[in-house]
Amino acid sequence: MARTVSEILHDAIETLRSAQQGLDDLLQGPRERRLAGLRNAVVFGRAVTNVLENLRGVAPGFDEWYGPVAAELRDDPLLRWFYQLRSRILKQGSLPISGSVMFIEVKLPRDVSKLPPAPPNAVGFFAGDAAGGMGWEVQIPGGPREKFYVEWGAPDIVTFASVFSDAPDFHNGREVTNKSIENLTSLYIARMRRVLDEARLRFGQQ
């Protein structure tokens, strides 16, 4: 049995909700959830339009509305890049992320004393990984090395930034200078939300 317009829109809303949860994990979740949240935001964000395409043949005037929308998503450098990123995540499992760390002001030995002590079997220290963290590399006895994340002092001592290493420079006709994963993913989900809002406004009463 074919789904109704109302059912399809409901499914699209739920799909966007999953994308938003991913974005929330990226922006506010614990460090170990950030990259998983990013993947969910990208995959489910793109799936919003996949769901909306089910309105074709059910909602009169769908193609007239969706044609220009699809063209914009295809022609905008950032939105097209996110569409391709979804394929890379699903097919390759990879994320084009690079991490950086900036020490604003470190006073020795005062600030070093704020660093938590090394856990057992620590073999090294890392700072500014792709997840935007720092901590100890711990050798699991008989197993691999794992990352043990820690926090070091206040934000005025050290800051991190994770960026998309090959993201485009333009979105919506404007140059994008902030290529952090948080900013670009927020822009992407915001556009997917507007697409859904437009569909609800146009077809929600059918």
C-alpha positions as CSV (number, residue, x, y, z in Angstrom):
1,M,0.0,0.0,0.0
2,A,1.4,3.4,-1.0
3,R,2.2,5.8,1.8
4,T,0.2,9.0,2.2
5,V,1.7,12.5,2.0
6,S,1.3,12.8,5.7
7,E,3.2,9.5,6.4
8,I,6.0,10.5,4.1
9,L,6.4,13.9,5.7
10,H,6.4,12.2,9.1
11,D,9.2,9.9,8.0
12,A,11.2,12.8,6.7
13,I,10.7,14.6,10.0
14,E,12.0,11.6,11.9
15,T,15.0,11.3,9.6
16,L,15.9,14.9,10.1
17,R,15.6,14.3,13.9
18,S,18.2,11.6,13.6
19,A,20.5,14.0,11.7
20,Q,19.9,16.7,14.3
21,Q,20.8,14.2,17.1
22,G,24.0,13.5,15.3
23,L,24.8,17.2,15.1
24,D,24.0,17.6,18.8
25,D,26.4,14.8,19.6
26,L,29.1,16.5,17.5
27,L,28.5,19.9,19.1
28,Q,27.7,19.0,22.7
29,G,28.2,15.3,23.2
30,P,31.1,13.6,25.0
31,R,34.3,13.4,23.0
32,E,33.9,9.7,22.1
33,R,30.5,10.5,20.5
34,R,31.7,13.4,18.2
35,L,32.8,11.5,15.2
36,A,29.8,9.1,15.4
37,G,27.6,12.1,15.6
38,L,29.2,13.6,12.6
39,R,28.6,10.5,10.6
40,N,25.0,10.3,11.6
41,A,24.5,14.0,10.8
42,V,25.9,13.5,7.3
43,V,24.2,10.3,6.5
44,F,20.7,11.1,7.9
45,G,20.9,14.7,6.6
46,R,21.2,13.5,3.0
47,A,18.5,10.9,3.7
48,V,16.0,13.6,4.2
49,T,15.7,14.3,0.5
50,N,15.7,10.6,-0.2
51,V,12.5,10.3,1.9
52,L,11.0,13.4,0.4
53,E,11.4,12.0,-3.1
54,N,8.7,9.4,-2.2
55,L,6.3,12.3,-2.6
56,R,6.7,12.0,-6.3
57,G,3.5,10.6,-7.8
58,V,1.7,11.2,-4.5
59,A,1.8,14.9,-4.0
60,P,0.6,17.0,-7.0
61,G,3.2,19.5,-8.1
62,F,6.1,17.7,-6.4
63,D,8.4,17.7,-9.5
64,E,7.8,21.4,-10.1
65,W,8.8,22.2,-6.6
66,Y,11.7,19.7,-6.2
67,G,13.4,20.4,-9.5
68,P,14.9,23.7,-8.5
69,V,15.6,22.4,-5.0
70,A,17.5,19.4,-6.4
71,A,19.4,21.7,-8.7
72,E,20.5,23.9,-5.9
73,L,21.7,21.0,-3.8
74,R,23.6,19.7,-6.8
75,D,25.2,23.0,-7.8
76,D,26.1,24.4,-4.4
77,P,29.8,23.4,-3.7
78,L,29.3,22.6,0.0
79,L,26.0,20.7,-0.4
80,R,27.4,18.7,-3.2
81,W,30.5,17.9,-1.2
82,F,28.4,16.7,1.7
83,Y,26.5,14.4,-0.7
84,Q,29.8,12.9,-1.8
85,L,31.0,12.7,1.8
86,R,28.0,10.5,2.6
87,S,29.1,8.1,-0.1
88,R,32.6,8.1,1.3
89,I,31.3,7.3,4.8
90,L,29.1,4.5,3.6
91,K,31.4,2.9,1.1
92,Q,34.9,3.6,2.6
93,G,34.2,4.4,6.2
94,S,36.5,7.5,6.0
95,L,36.3,11.1,7.1
96,P,38.5,13.8,5.6
97,I,39.3,15.4,9.0
98,S,42.5,16.9,10.3
99,G,43.0,18.1,13.8
100,S,45.0,21.0,15.2
101,V,45.9,22.2,18.6
102,M,46.8,25.8,19.7
103,F,48.4,26.5,23.0
104,I,47.3,30.0,23.9
105,E,49.5,30.5,26.9
106,V,51.4,27.9,28.8
107,K,53.3,28.8,32.0
108,L,55.8,26.3,33.2
109,P,55.8,24.5,35.5
110,R,52.4,25.8,36.8
111,D,50.3,24.6,33.8
112,V,52.1,21.3,33.4
113,S,51.0,20.4,36.9
114,K,47.4,20.7,35.8
115,L,47.9,17.7,33.4
116,P,46.3,14.6,34.9
117,P,48.7,11.8,35.7
118,A,49.4,9.2,33.1
119,P,47.3,6.0,33.4
120,P,49.0,2.6,33.7
121,N,50.8,1.4,30.6
122,A,50.9,4.9,29.0
123,V,53.5,5.0,26.3
124,G,53.1,8.5,24.8
125,F,51.1,11.7,24.7
126,F,49.0,13.1,21.9
127,A,47.3,16.5,21.3
128,G,44.9,17.7,18.6
129,D,43.7,14.4,17.1
130,A,40.8,14.3,14.6
131,A,38.3,14.1,17.4
132,G,39.7,17.3,18.8
133,G,41.2,15.8,21.9
134,M,44.4,15.1,23.8
135,G,45.5,12.5,26.1
136,W,47.7,9.4,26.6
137,E,48.4,6.5,24.3
138,V,48.0,3.4,26.4
139,Q,49.4,0.0,25.4
140,I,46.9,-2.7,26.1
141,P,48.8,-5.8,27.4
142,G,48.8,-8.2,24.6
143,G,46.6,-5.9,22.5
144,P,46.6,-2.6,20.5
145,R,47.3,0.9,21.6
146,E,44.3,2.9,22.7
147,K,43.7,6.6,23.4
148,F,42.9,7.7,26.9
149,Y,41.5,11.2,26.7
150,V,42.1,13.9,29.3
151,E,41.4,17.6,29.8
152,W,44.2,20.0,30.4
153,G,43.3,23.1,32.3
154,A,41.0,25.9,31.1
155,P,40.2,26.9,27.5
156,D,42.6,29.9,27.8
157,I,45.5,27.4,28.0
158,V,44.8,25.1,25.1
159,T,42.2,25.0,22.3
160,F,41.5,22.5,19.6
161,A,40.0,22.6,16.1
162,S,38.9,19.8,13.8
163,V,38.5,20.8,10.2
164,F,37.4,19.1,7.0
165,S,40.7,19.0,5.1
166,D,39.2,19.1,1.6
167,A,35.9,21.0,2.0
168,P,35.0,23.6,-0.6
169,D,35.5,27.4,-0.1
170,F,32.0,28.5,-1.1
171,H,28.4,27.9,0.1
172,N,25.2,29.8,-0.9
173,G,27.3,32.1,-3.1
174,R,29.5,33.2,-0.2
175,E,33.0,32.3,0.9
176,V,33.3,30.0,3.9
177,T,36.3,30.8,6.0
178,N,35.4,28.7,9.0
179,K,35.9,25.1,7.9
180,S,35.5,23.5,11.3
181,I,33.5,20.3,11.2
182,E,31.0,21.9,13.6
183,N,30.4,25.0,11.4
184,L,30.1,23.2,8.1
185,T,27.9,20.4,9.4
186,S,25.7,23.0,11.0
187,L,25.3,24.8,7.7
188,Y,24.4,21.5,6.0
189,I,21.8,20.4,8.5
190,A,20.3,23.9,8.5
191,R,19.8,23.7,4.7
192,M,18.2,20.2,5.0
193,R,15.9,21.6,7.6
194,R,14.8,24.4,5.3
195,V,14.1,21.9,2.5
196,L,11.9,19.9,4.8
197,D,10.1,23.0,6.1
198,E,9.4,24.1,2.5
199,A,8.0,20.6,1.7
200,R,5.8,20.7,4.8
201,L,4.5,24.1,4.0
202,R,3.7,23.2,0.4
203,F,2.4,19.6,0.8
204,G,1.4,19.4,4.4
205,Q,-2.3,20.0,3.8
206,Q,-2.7,17.4,1.1
